[in-house]
Amino acid sequence: MLISYQKGELTAGQILKIMRREILEMNQTEYAILVGISRRTLCALEQDQGSPTLAVFNAAFRPFGLQAGLITAL
């Protein structure tokens, strides 16, 4: 997934949705409660809408051991 993200084939929101569904097998409501954000905010993140704060973005990816950072371009 990281390579697909670096190539621009997947967005952060798409990756979050894939991991939430396929790894944790959770719906949006369950996952939003787990990470402490609203389901509406999670929905916006997964659709790459809005301008989430860094804290919200990191909270959404925390269950996977991920956080926002810089990566090298391909």
N, C-alpha and C positions, 0 to 999 in steps of 0.2 A: 504494500500500500504506500509506503514511503516513496518509493521510486515513482509510482503513479502520481503521487502528490507533487513531487519535484518536477515531473514532466507536464504538470498542469492537467492531467487526465482525471484527477479526483480533487475535490475541494475538501477543506477541513470539515465542513458540515457533512459531506457525504461519508467521509471516513468515520466521523462520530456516529452517524446513523448505522453504518455497517457494523461497527464494533459493538454498539449497544444491542443491536438485534442478534448478531451472530455469536458474539462471545458471551455476553451476559444474558441473552434471551429475555430482555426486559422491554416492556412497552414504555412509551414516553412518560406516562404518569409515574410509574414505578421508578424510572431512572431519575426524573426530575426531583422526586422526594429524596432519593439516595444522595444526590449531589447538592441538594439545597437550593435549587433554582425553580422557577415556575415552569409548568409544562409549556406555557406560551413562549417563554424565553428559550427553552430547549428546542421547540419547533422552529423558531426563528434561526437559531444556531445551525440546525440541521439543513435549513434551506438557504443558508448563507445570506441571511437578511439582517438588517439592523447593524448596529455598531456596539457589540458587546464589550464590556470592560475587560481588562486583562484578568481580573479576579474571577469574573463569570466564565470566561473562556477556559482558564486553568481549572476551575471547579468542575466543569463539564468533562474534562479529559483526565482528571485526577484518578478515577478508578482504574485507569489503564496505565498509570505511572508516567503519564505524559504531561508536558506543560509547554506553553508558548516559548519559542526561542528561534534563534537564527540557524539556518542550515545552508550548506553550500548549494549553489545552483548547478544543474547538470549541463 
